[in-house]
Amino acid sequence: MKKVLLVLSMVISASMYSQGDEIPGEPGDPAPIDMYTPALLIIGGGLLLYYTMRKTKKGRIDLK
């Protein structure tokens, strides 16, 4: 699952850079956080789903 999240984040990062003509941010000037919001949401959701499923398999969480 960790490999899937890593590949997914790399694909999202590559697609975000390919959408614009130039890479956001100048040397010494970081890119705005708005560029990374979709990737952070997907990674966070994936981690939440992963840990929820992991705990459910061990029987710690009952979803009834």
mmCIF file of the N, C-alpha and C atoms, coordinates in Angstrom:
data_MODEL
# 
_entry.id   MODEL 
# 
loop_
_atom_site.group_PDB 
_atom_site.id 
_atom_site.type_symbol 
_atom_site.label_atom_id 
_atom_site.label_alt_id 
_atom_site.label_comp_id 
_atom_site.label_asym_id 
_atom_site.label_entity_id 
_atom_site.label_seq_id 
_atom_site.pdbx_PDB_ins_code 
_atom_site.Cartn_x 
_atom_site.Cartn_y 
_atom_site.Cartn_z 
_atom_site.occupancy 
_atom_site.B_iso_or_equiv 
_atom_site.pdbx_formal_charge 
_atom_site.auth_seq_id 
_atom_site.auth_comp_id 
_atom_site.auth_asym_id 
_atom_site.auth_atom_id 
_atom_site.pdbx_PDB_model_num 
ATOM 1   N N  . MET A 1 1  ? 0.826   -1.192 0.000   1.00 0.00 ? 1  MET A N  1 
ATOM 2   C CA . MET A 1 1  ? 0.000   0.000  0.000   1.00 0.00 ? 1  MET A CA 1 
ATOM 3   C C  . MET A 1 1  ? 0.870   1.255  0.000   1.00 0.00 ? 1  MET A C  1 
ATOM 4   N N  . LYS A 1 2  ? 1.986   1.202  0.715   1.00 0.00 ? 2  LYS A N  1 
ATOM 5   C CA . LYS A 1 2  ? 2.867   2.365  0.750   1.00 0.00 ? 2  LYS A CA 1 
ATOM 6   C C  . LYS A 1 2  ? 3.440   2.654  -0.626  1.00 0.00 ? 2  LYS A C  1 
ATOM 7   N N  . LYS A 1 3  ? 3.733   1.587  -1.381  1.00 0.00 ? 3  LYS A N  1 
ATOM 8   C CA . LYS A 1 3  ? 4.265   1.782  -2.728  1.00 0.00 ? 3  LYS A CA 1 
ATOM 9   C C  . LYS A 1 3  ? 3.223   2.419  -3.633  1.00 0.00 ? 3  LYS A C  1 
ATOM 10  N N  . VAL A 1 4  ? 1.960   2.029  -3.453  1.00 0.00 ? 4  VAL A N  1 
ATOM 11  C CA . VAL A 1 4  ? 0.883   2.608  -4.262  1.00 0.00 ? 4  VAL A CA 1 
ATOM 12  C C  . VAL A 1 4  ? 0.757   4.094  -3.969  1.00 0.00 ? 4  VAL A C  1 
ATOM 13  N N  . LEU A 1 5  ? 0.803   4.468  -2.695  1.00 0.00 ? 5  LEU A N  1 
ATOM 14  C CA . LEU A 1 5  ? 0.710   5.879  -2.332  1.00 0.00 ? 5  LEU A CA 1 
ATOM 15  C C  . LEU A 1 5  ? 1.901   6.672  -2.857  1.00 0.00 ? 5  LEU A C  1 
ATOM 16  N N  . LEU A 1 6  ? 3.082   6.068  -2.820  1.00 0.00 ? 6  LEU A N  1 
ATOM 17  C CA . LEU A 1 6  ? 4.267   6.741  -3.329  1.00 0.00 ? 6  LEU A CA 1 
ATOM 18  C C  . LEU A 1 6  ? 4.149   6.985  -4.827  1.00 0.00 ? 6  LEU A C  1 
ATOM 19  N N  . VAL A 1 7  ? 3.734   5.964  -5.567  1.00 0.00 ? 7  VAL A N  1 
ATOM 20  C CA . VAL A 1 7  ? 3.585   6.114  -7.017  1.00 0.00 ? 7  VAL A CA 1 
ATOM 21  C C  . VAL A 1 7  ? 2.497   7.129  -7.331  1.00 0.00 ? 7  VAL A C  1 
ATOM 22  N N  . LEU A 1 8  ? 1.388   7.081  -6.588  1.00 0.00 ? 8  LEU A N  1 
ATOM 23  C CA . LEU A 1 8  ? 0.303   8.026  -6.814  1.00 0.00 ? 8  LEU A CA 1 
ATOM 24  C C  . LEU A 1 8  ? 0.758   9.459  -6.579  1.00 0.00 ? 8  LEU A C  1 
ATOM 25  N N  . SER A 1 9  ? 1.507   9.694  -5.527  1.00 0.00 ? 9  SER A N  1 
ATOM 26  C CA . SER A 1 9  ? 1.985   11.048 -5.257  1.00 0.00 ? 9  SER A CA 1 
ATOM 27  C C  . SER A 1 9  ? 2.977   11.512 -6.323  1.00 0.00 ? 9  SER A C  1 
ATOM 28  N N  . MET A 1 10 ? 3.790   10.585 -6.845  1.00 0.00 ? 10 MET A N  1 
ATOM 29  C CA . MET A 1 10 ? 4.728   10.956 -7.903  1.00 0.00 ? 10 MET A CA 1 
ATOM 30  C C  . MET A 1 10 ? 3.988   11.310 -9.191  1.00 0.00 ? 10 MET A C  1 
ATOM 31  N N  . VAL A 1 11 ? 2.940   10.562 -9.518  1.00 0.00 ? 11 VAL A N  1 
ATOM 32  C CA . VAL A 1 11 ? 2.158   10.850 -10.721 1.00 0.00 ? 11 VAL A CA 1 
ATOM 33  C C  . VAL A 1 11 ? 1.466   12.195 -10.597 1.00 0.00 ? 11 VAL A C  1 
ATOM 34  N N  . ILE A 1 12 ? 0.908   12.469 -9.430  1.00 0.00 ? 12 ILE A N  1 
ATOM 35  C CA . ILE A 1 12 ? 0.235   13.749 -9.224  1.00 0.00 ? 12 ILE A CA 1 
ATOM 36  C C  . ILE A 1 12 ? 1.234   14.892 -9.323  1.00 0.00 ? 12 ILE A C  1 
ATOM 37  N N  . SER A 1 13 ? 2.397   14.733 -8.734  1.00 0.00 ? 13 SER A N  1 
ATOM 38  C CA . SER A 1 13 ? 3.416   15.781 -8.804  1.00 0.00 ? 13 SER A CA 1 
ATOM 39  C C  . SER A 1 13 ? 3.848   16.033 -10.242 1.00 0.00 ? 13 SER A C  1 
ATOM 40  N N  . ALA A 1 14 ? 4.048   14.958 -10.996 1.00 0.00 ? 14 ALA A N  1 
ATOM 41  C CA . ALA A 1 14 ? 4.466   15.108 -12.391 1.00 0.00 ? 14 ALA A CA 1 
ATOM 42  C C  . ALA A 1 14 ? 3.377   15.780 -13.214 1.00 0.00 ? 14 ALA A C  1 
ATOM 43  N N  . SER A 1 15 ? 2.120   15.426 -12.971 1.00 0.00 ? 15 SER A N  1 
ATOM 44  C CA . SER A 1 15 ? 1.043   16.032 -13.748 1.00 0.00 ? 15 SER A CA 1 
ATOM 45  C C  . SER A 1 15 ? 0.869   17.499 -13.392 1.00 0.00 ? 15 SER A C  1 
ATOM 46  N N  . MET A 1 16 ? 1.119   17.854 -12.135 1.00 0.00 ? 16 MET A N  1 
ATOM 47  C CA . MET A 1 16 ? 0.996   19.254 -11.744 1.00 0.00 ? 16 MET A CA 1 
ATOM 48  C C  . MET A 1 16 ? 2.084   20.094 -12.403 1.00 0.00 ? 16 MET A C  1 
ATOM 49  N N  . TYR A 1 17 ? 3.291   19.556 -12.509 1.00 0.00 ? 17 TYR A N  1 
ATOM 50  C CA . TYR A 1 17 ? 4.364   20.300 -13.147 1.00 0.00 ? 17 TYR A CA 1 
ATOM 51  C C  . TYR A 1 17 ? 4.157   20.403 -14.651 1.00 0.00 ? 17 TYR A C  1 
ATOM 52  N N  . SER A 1 18 ? 3.548   19.395 -15.268 1.00 0.00 ? 18 SER A N  1 
ATOM 53  C CA . SER A 1 18 ? 3.381   19.420 -16.717 1.00 0.00 ? 18 SER A CA 1 
ATOM 54  C C  . SER A 1 18 ? 2.233   20.320 -17.151 1.00 0.00 ? 18 SER A C  1 
ATOM 55  N N  . GLN A 1 19 ? 1.366   20.731 -16.229 1.00 0.00 ? 19 GLN A N  1 
ATOM 56  C CA . GLN A 1 19 ? 0.237   21.578 -16.596 1.00 0.00 ? 19 GLN A CA 1 
ATOM 57  C C  . GLN A 1 19 ? 0.678   23.005 -16.900 1.00 0.00 ? 19 GLN A C  1 
ATOM 58  N N  . GLY A 1 20 ? 1.698   23.488 -16.236 1.00 0.00 ? 20 GLY A N  1 
ATOM 59  C CA . GLY A 1 20 ? 2.164   24.852 -16.456 1.00 0.00 ? 20 GLY A CA 1 
ATOM 60  C C  . GLY A 1 20 ? 3.349   24.883 -17.395 1.00 0.00 ? 20 GLY A C  1 
ATOM 61  N N  . ASP A 1 21 ? 3.655   26.074 -17.883 1.00 0.00 ? 21 ASP A N  1 
ATOM 62  C CA . ASP A 1 21 ? 4.793   26.219 -18.784 1.00 0.00 ? 21 ASP A CA 1 
ATOM 63  C C  . ASP A 1 21 ? 6.111   26.195 -18.036 1.00 0.00 ? 21 ASP A C  1 
ATOM 64  N N  . GLU A 1 22 ? 6.077   26.585 -16.800 1.00 0.00 ? 22 GLU A N  1 
ATOM 65  C CA . GLU A 1 22 ? 7.313   26.625 -16.022 1.00 0.00 ? 22 GLU A CA 1 
ATOM 66  C C  . GLU A 1 22 ? 7.049   26.064 -14.628 1.00 0.00 ? 22 GLU A C  1 
ATOM 67  N N  . ILE A 1 23 ? 8.091   25.624 -13.986 1.00 0.00 ? 23 ILE A N  1 
ATOM 68  C CA . ILE A 1 23 ? 7.970   25.064 -12.644 1.00 0.00 ? 23 ILE A CA 1 
ATOM 69  C C  . ILE A 1 23 ? 7.675   26.208 -11.674 1.00 0.00 ? 23 ILE A C  1 
ATOM 70  N N  . PRO A 1 24 ? 6.665   26.032 -10.783 1.00 0.00 ? 24 PRO A N  1 
ATOM 71  C CA . PRO A 1 24 ? 6.315   27.124 -9.877  1.00 0.00 ? 24 PRO A CA 1 
ATOM 72  C C  . PRO A 1 24 ? 7.430   27.444 -8.893  1.00 0.00 ? 24 PRO A C  1 
ATOM 73  N N  . GLY A 1 25 ? 7.546   28.712 -8.585  1.00 0.00 ? 25 GLY A N  1 
ATOM 74  C CA . GLY A 1 25 ? 8.546   29.156 -7.632  1.00 0.00 ? 25 GLY A CA 1 
ATOM 75  C C  . GLY A 1 25 ? 9.882   29.455 -8.282  1.00 0.00 ? 25 GLY A C  1 
ATOM 76  N N  . GLU A 1 26 ? 10.553  30.408 -7.754  1.00 0.00 ? 26 GLU A N  1 
ATOM 77  C CA . GLU A 1 26 ? 11.880  30.793 -8.230  1.00 0.00 ? 26 GLU A CA 1 
ATOM 78  C C  . GLU A 1 26 ? 12.906  30.226 -7.256  1.00 0.00 ? 26 GLU A C  1 
ATOM 79  N N  . PRO A 1 27 ? 14.170  30.125 -7.654  1.00 0.00 ? 27 PRO A N  1 
ATOM 80  C CA . PRO A 1 27 ? 15.188  29.684 -6.697  1.00 0.00 ? 27 PRO A CA 1 
ATOM 81  C C  . PRO A 1 27 ? 15.209  30.598 -5.471  1.00 0.00 ? 27 PRO A C  1 
ATOM 82  N N  . GLY A 1 28 ? 15.065  30.020 -4.327  1.00 0.00 ? 28 GLY A N  1 
ATOM 83  C CA . GLY A 1 28 ? 15.012  30.797 -3.097  1.00 0.00 ? 28 GLY A CA 1 
ATOM 84  C C  . GLY A 1 28 ? 13.616  31.261 -2.742  1.00 0.00 ? 28 GLY A C  1 
ATOM 85  N N  . ASP A 1 29 ? 12.641  31.070 -3.640  1.00 0.00 ? 29 ASP A N  1 
ATOM 86  C CA . ASP A 1 29 ? 11.258  31.474 -3.408  1.00 0.00 ? 29 ASP A CA 1 
ATOM 87  C C  . ASP A 1 29 ? 10.381  30.225 -3.541  1.00 0.00 ? 29 ASP A C  1 
ATOM 88  N N  . PRO A 1 30 ? 9.893   29.680 -2.443  1.00 0.00 ? 30 PRO A N  1 
ATOM 89  C CA . PRO A 1 30 ? 9.137   28.425 -2.529  1.00 0.00 ? 30 PRO A CA 1 
ATOM 90  C C  . PRO A 1 30 ? 7.830   28.584 -3.292  1.00 0.00 ? 30 PRO A C  1 
ATOM 91  N N  . ALA A 1 31 ? 7.375   27.479 -3.871  1.00 0.00 ? 31 ALA A N  1 
ATOM 92  C CA . ALA A 1 31 ? 6.109   27.474 -4.602  1.00 0.00 ? 31 ALA A CA 1 
ATOM 93  C C  . ALA A 1 31 ? 4.953   27.646 -3.623  1.00 0.00 ? 31 ALA A C  1 
ATOM 94  N N  . PRO A 1 32 ? 3.866   28.226 -4.070  1.00 0.00 ? 32 PRO A N  1 
ATOM 95  C CA . PRO A 1 32 ? 2.710   28.386 -3.178  1.00 0.00 ? 32 PRO A CA 1 
ATOM 96  C C  . PRO A 1 32 ? 2.120   27.030 -2.782  1.00 0.00 ? 32 PRO A C  1 
ATOM 97  N N  . ILE A 1 33 ? 1.589   26.964 -1.581  1.00 0.00 ? 33 ILE A N  1 
ATOM 98  C CA . ILE A 1 33 ? 1.041   25.711 -1.058  1.00 0.00 ? 33 ILE A CA 1 
ATOM 99  C C  . ILE A 1 33 ? -0.167  25.263 -1.868  1.00 0.00 ? 33 ILE A C  1 
ATOM 100 N N  . ASP A 1 34 ? -0.827  26.180 -2.564  1.00 0.00 ? 34 ASP A N  1 
ATOM 101 C CA . ASP A 1 34 ? -1.996  25.812 -3.362  1.00 0.00 ? 34 ASP A CA 1 
ATOM 102 C C  . ASP A 1 34 ? -1.659  24.796 -4.436  1.00 0.00 ? 34 ASP A C  1 
ATOM 103 N N  . MET A 1 35 ? -0.424  24.769 -4.904  1.00 0.00 ? 35 MET A N  1 
ATOM 104 C CA . MET A 1 35 ? -0.036  23.812 -5.932  1.00 0.00 ? 35 MET A CA 1 
ATOM 105 C C  . MET A 1 35 ? -0.021  22.385 -5.390  1.00 0.00 ? 35 MET A C  1 
ATOM 106 N N  . TYR A 1 36 ? 0.185   22.229 -4.098  1.00 0.00 ? 36 TYR A N  1 
ATOM 107 C CA . TYR A 1 36 ? 0.344   20.904 -3.511  1.00 0.00 ? 36 TYR A CA 1 
ATOM 108 C C  . TYR A 1 36 ? -0.899  20.415 -2.775  1.00 0.00 ? 36 TYR A C  1 
ATOM 109 N N  . THR A 1 37 ? -1.933  21.238 -2.694  1.00 0.00 ? 37 THR A N  1 
ATOM 110 C CA . THR A 1 37 ? -3.131  20.865 -1.946  1.00 0.00 ? 37 THR A CA 1 
ATOM 111 C C  . THR A 1 37 ? -3.784  19.585 -2.460  1.00 0.00 ? 37 THR A C  1 
ATOM 112 N N  . PRO A 1 38 ? -4.008  19.415 -3.774  1.00 0.00 ? 38 PRO A N  1 
ATOM 113 C CA . PRO A 1 38 ? -4.641  18.159 -4.228  1.00 0.00 ? 38 PRO A CA 1 
ATOM 114 C C  . PRO A 1 38 ? -3.820  16.920 -3.880  1.00 0.00 ? 38 PRO A C  1 
ATOM 115 N N  . ALA A 1 39 ? -2.513  17.009 -4.027  1.00 0.00 ? 39 ALA A N  1 
ATOM 116 C CA . ALA A 1 39 ? -1.664  15.859 -3.708  1.00 0.00 ? 39 ALA A CA 1 
ATOM 117 C C  . ALA A 1 39 ? -1.723  15.544 -2.217  1.00 0.00 ? 39 ALA A C  1 
ATOM 118 N N  . LEU A 1 40 ? -1.709  16.564 -1.383  1.00 0.00 ? 40 LEU A N  1 
ATOM 119 C CA . LEU A 1 40 ? -1.771  16.341 0.059   1.00 0.00 ? 40 LEU A CA 1 
ATOM 120 C C  . LEU A 1 40 ? -3.105  15.729 0.474   1.00 0.00 ? 40 LEU A C  1 
ATOM 121 N N  . LEU A 1 41 ? -4.201  16.166 -0.164  1.00 0.00 ? 41 LEU A N  1 
ATOM 122 C CA . LEU A 1 41 ? -5.507  15.598 0.149   1.00 0.00 ? 41 LEU A CA 1 
ATOM 123 C C  . LEU A 1 41 ? -5.580  14.123 -0.229  1.00 0.00 ? 41 LEU A C  1 
ATOM 124 N N  . ILE A 1 42 ? -5.053  13.775 -1.393  1.00 0.00 ? 42 ILE A N  1 
ATOM 125 C CA . ILE A 1 42 ? -5.096  12.382 -1.838  1.00 0.00 ? 42 ILE A CA 1 
ATOM 126 C C  . ILE A 1 42 ? -4.206  11.505 -0.957  1.00 0.00 ? 42 ILE A C  1 
ATOM 127 N N  . ILE A 1 43 ? -3.019  11.991 -0.639  1.00 0.00 ? 43 ILE A N  1 
ATOM 128 C CA . ILE A 1 43 ? -2.114  11.216 0.215   1.00 0.00 ? 43 ILE A CA 1 
ATOM 129 C C  . ILE A 1 43 ? -2.713  11.045 1.610   1.00 0.00 ? 43 ILE A C  1 
ATOM 130 N N  . GLY A 1 44 ? -3.272  12.116 2.162   1.00 0.00 ? 44 GLY A N  1 
ATOM 131 C CA . GLY A 1 44 ? -3.897  12.028 3.483   1.00 0.00 ? 44 GLY A CA 1 
ATOM 132 C C  . GLY A 1 44 ? -5.079  11.075 3.501   1.00 0.00 ? 44 GLY A C  1 
ATOM 133 N N  . GLY A 1 45 ? -5.916  11.139 2.467   1.00 0.00 ? 45 GLY A N  1 
ATOM 134 C CA . GLY A 1 45 ? -7.053  10.219 2.372   1.00 0.00 ? 45 GLY A CA 1 
ATOM 135 C C  . GLY A 1 45 ? -6.600  8.781  2.231   1.00 0.00 ? 45 GLY A C  1 
ATOM 136 N N  . GLY A 1 46 ? -5.556  8.562  1.449   1.00 0.00 ? 46 GLY A N  1 
ATOM 137 C CA . GLY A 1 46 ? -5.026  7.209  1.283   1.00 0.00 ? 46 GLY A CA 1 
ATOM 138 C C  . GLY A 1 46 ? -4.463  6.653  2.576   1.00 0.00 ? 46 GLY A C  1 
ATOM 139 N N  . LEU A 1 47 ? -3.745  7.485  3.313   1.00 0.00 ? 47 LEU A N  1 
ATOM 140 C CA . LEU A 1 47 ? -3.202  7.035  4.602   1.00 0.00 ? 47 LEU A CA 1 
ATOM 141 C C  . LEU A 1 47 ? -4.315  6.735  5.601   1.00 0.00 ? 47 LEU A C  1 
ATOM 142 N N  . LEU A 1 48 ? -5.344  7.572  5.615   1.00 0.00 ? 48 LEU A N  1 
ATOM 143 C CA . LEU A 1 48 ? -6.472  7.336  6.505   1.00 0.00 ? 48 LEU A CA 1 
ATOM 144 C C  . LEU A 1 48 ? -7.167  6.024  6.166   1.00 0.00 ? 48 LEU A C  1 
ATOM 145 N N  . LEU A 1 49 ? -7.389  5.779  4.887   1.00 0.00 ? 49 LEU A N  1 
ATOM 146 C CA . LEU A 1 49 ? -8.011  4.531  4.448   1.00 0.00 ? 49 LEU A CA 1 
ATOM 147 C C  . LEU A 1 49 ? -7.135  3.327  4.795   1.00 0.00 ? 49 LEU A C  1 
ATOM 148 N N  . TYR A 1 50 ? -5.839  3.454  4.581   1.00 0.00 ? 50 TYR A N  1 
ATOM 149 C CA . TYR A 1 50 ? -4.906  2.359  4.871   1.00 0.00 ? 50 TYR A CA 1 
ATOM 150 C C  . TYR A 1 50 ? -4.926  1.984  6.354   1.00 0.00 ? 50 TYR A C  1 
ATOM 151 N N  . TYR A 1 51 ? -4.805  2.975  7.228   1.00 0.00 ? 51 TYR A N  1 
ATOM 152 C CA . TYR A 1 51 ? -4.761  2.669  8.651   1.00 0.00 ? 51 TYR A CA 1 
ATOM 153 C C  . TYR A 1 51 ? -6.113  2.188  9.173   1.00 0.00 ? 51 TYR A C  1 
ATOM 154 N N  . THR A 1 52 ? -7.209  2.674  8.604   1.00 0.00 ? 52 THR A N  1 
ATOM 155 C CA . THR A 1 52 ? -8.529  2.186  8.999   1.00 0.00 ? 52 THR A CA 1 
ATOM 156 C C  . THR A 1 52 ? -8.692  0.725  8.610   1.00 0.00 ? 52 THR A C  1 
ATOM 157 N N  . MET A 1 53 ? -8.276  0.373  7.400   1.00 0.00 ? 53 MET A N  1 
ATOM 158 C CA . MET A 1 53 ? -8.382  -1.014 6.951   1.00 0.00 ? 53 MET A CA 1 
ATOM 159 C C  . MET A 1 53 ? -7.464  -1.920 7.769   1.00 0.00 ? 53 MET A C  1 
ATOM 160 N N  . ARG A 1 54 ? -6.288  -1.434 8.100   1.00 0.00 ? 54 ARG A N  1 
ATOM 161 C CA . ARG A 1 54 ? -5.339  -2.233 8.871   1.00 0.00 ? 54 ARG A CA 1 
ATOM 162 C C  . ARG A 1 54 ? -5.893  -2.546 10.257  1.00 0.00 ? 54 ARG A C  1 
ATOM 163 N N  . LYS A 1 55 ? -6.479  -1.549 10.903  1.00 0.00 ? 55 LYS A N  1 
ATOM 164 C CA . LYS A 1 55 ? -7.046  -1.764 12.228  1.00 0.00 ? 55 LYS A CA 1 
ATOM 165 C C  . LYS A 1 55 ? -8.273  -2.666 12.155  1.00 0.00 ? 55 LYS A C  1 
ATOM 166 N N  . THR A 1 56 ? -9.054  -2.553 11.092  1.00 0.00 ? 56 THR A N  1 
ATOM 167 C CA . THR A 1 56 ? -10.240 -3.391 10.943  1.00 0.00 ? 56 THR A CA 1 
ATOM 168 C C  . THR A 1 56 ? -9.851  -4.852 10.780  1.00 0.00 ? 56 THR A C  1 
ATOM 169 N N  . LYS A 1 57 ? -8.787  -5.130 10.043  1.00 0.00 ? 57 LYS A N  1 
ATOM 170 C CA . LYS A 1 57 ? -8.338  -6.507 9.853   1.00 0.00 ? 57 LYS A CA 1 
ATOM 171 C C  . LYS A 1 57 ? -7.899  -7.136 11.170  1.00 0.00 ? 57 LYS A C  1 
ATOM 172 N N  . LYS A 1 58 ? -7.344  -6.350 12.063  1.00 0.00 ? 58 LYS A N  1 
ATOM 173 C CA . LYS A 1 58 ? -6.889  -6.877 13.349  1.00 0.00 ? 58 LYS A CA 1 
ATOM 174 C C  . LYS A 1 58 ? -8.039  -7.002 14.346  1.00 0.00 ? 58 LYS A C  1 
ATOM 175 N N  . GLY A 1 59 ? -9.215  -6.502 13.986  1.00 0.00 ? 59 GLY A N  1 
ATOM 176 C CA . GLY A 1 59 ? -10.376 -6.631 14.858  1.00 0.00 ? 59 GLY A CA 1 
ATOM 177 C C  . GLY A 1 59 ? -10.486 -5.548 15.905  1.00 0.00 ? 59 GLY A C  1 
ATOM 178 N N  . ARG A 1 60 ? -9.760  -4.485 15.775  1.00 0.00 ? 60 ARG A N  1 
ATOM 179 C CA . ARG A 1 60 ? -9.825  -3.420 16.781  1.00 0.00 ? 60 ARG A CA 1 
ATOM 180 C C  . ARG A 1 60 ? -11.038 -2.517 16.575  1.00 0.00 ? 60 ARG A C  1 
ATOM 181 N N  . ILE A 1 61 ? -11.482 -2.372 15.338  1.00 0.00 ? 61 ILE A N  1 
ATOM 182 C CA . ILE A 1 61 ? -12.608 -1.495 15.033  1.00 0.00 ? 61 ILE A CA 1 
ATOM 183 C C  . ILE A 1 61 ? -13.750 -2.356 14.504  1.00 0.00 ? 61 ILE A C  1 
ATOM 184 N N  . ASP A 1 62 ? -14.927 -2.191 15.082  1.00 0.00 ? 62 ASP A N  1 
ATOM 185 C CA . ASP A 1 62 ? -16.104 -2.906 14.604  1.00 0.00 ? 62 ASP A CA 1 
ATOM 186 C C  . ASP A 1 62 ? -16.988 -1.895 13.886  1.00 0.00 ? 62 ASP A C  1 
ATOM 187 N N  . LEU A 1 63 ? -17.218 -2.102 12.601  1.00 0.00 ? 63 LEU A N  1 
ATOM 188 C CA . LEU A 1 63 ? -17.950 -1.134 11.792  1.00 0.00 ? 63 LEU A CA 1 
ATOM 189 C C  . LEU A 1 63 ? -19.452 -1.392 11.762  1.00 0.00 ? 63 LEU A C  1 
ATOM 190 N N  . LYS A 1 64 ? -19.977 -2.239 12.660  1.00 0.00 ? 64 LYS A N  1 
ATOM 191 C CA . LYS A 1 64 ? -21.418 -2.549 12.667  1.00 0.00 ? 64 LYS A CA 1 
ATOM 192 C C  . LYS A 1 64 ? -22.222 -1.428 13.257  1.00 0.00 ? 64 LYS A C  1 
# 
